[in-house]
Amino acid sequence: MRYIRQVIFEKIGAEKQKLLEKSSVAVVGIGALGTVVSELLTRSGVKKLILIDRDVVELSNLQRQALFNEADVDKLKVFAAKEKLEKINSNVKIEAHCVDLDCENINLIKSDLVIDCTDNFETRFLINDFCLKENIPWIYGAVIGSHGMTLNIFHKKTPCFRCVFKEPTKLLGTCDTEGIINTIPHVIAGIQVTEAIKILTKQAYNKELIYYDLWKNKITKTNVKKLNNCPSCNGTYEYLGKKEQDIVKMCGSNTYQIKGRNLELNELVKRFEKLDKVNFNENVLFFKNLIIFKDGRVLVKTDSKEQAKALYDKYLG
């Protein structure tokens, strides 16, 4: 039996394993955390896994994003991950969406549980509002340097993300600016998936904010409290109607995302081949400093928002 070692663990057993095999989980962000989380969930035997990510695999990802290898560079992360996961467990239905999660497509994450493996607060506030409204539990996670944190969030049973975190008023550190060791994603992802198994099998779960510094081997658990005036807890889900910015700086250095009209990539290839080298597959096109997706999103590698807009207008305007 595939799951026998899990079943004989006293906290799981045959009945709780059946609950896992009926469960669906959405993983938002298929990077350092998301690759490990999705692999562990696939091996545990959930029924359905929904993968959400907006990016492509880069060489610098391979140091810590455990599902990928050199052959995956320049592939869309969700489809590269889907291919790997289906080889691990063909019984799990893997649904992959290469999108920038926003208020228009947020319904994609509707499931029994959502696990946050993203790299930005805006998306987390959006997930928080959607999950509170739909009464879906979700698990926050973040890693940088040698430390990470995670928190389980369940409507009316725990404080929500907005009770604990405020919108940043300044730029925060990223893996590109602060670095990251490749062991900390495995630790935090392991905690997230363990908590996911508890929630999906209807067992008691952790209600504290867990902070772990792996370099110092120090773990801290903090009791968090609900805010009486929390808009999200009180049913004002403003992030579900918040208009996305047309140009957003991606987590990391010198990359901007521009959301434009849907694009016919085959036509662009014909146009761009007259100008310079083009790297193209059916899902994504690479040209000069541009990474172009068929849904109209474009990643521009440049030094400023103004330069990004100028390059977009020059080739796609």
SULZIPE-V25757 format. One line per field, one symbol per residue. phi: phi as a letter, one per 40 degrees, with the letter a starting at -180 (. if undefined). A space follows every 50 residues. Layout:
phi: ???
This chain:
phi: .dbdcccccdcbgccccccdcbcbbbbbhbbdccccdccccccchccabb bbabbbcbdccccaccccbcccdgccdccccddcccccaccccbbbbcac caccbdcdccacabbcbcbacdccccddccccccfbcabcaaaafbbaaa acbadgbacccccbbbccbacccbcccbgacccccccccccdcccccdcc cfbcbcbbccbbbcccfbbbbbcbbcccbcdcccgcccccbcccccbbcc chbfbbbbcbccbcccccdcccccbacbbabcbabbafcbbbbcchcbcb cacaccccccccccbbc
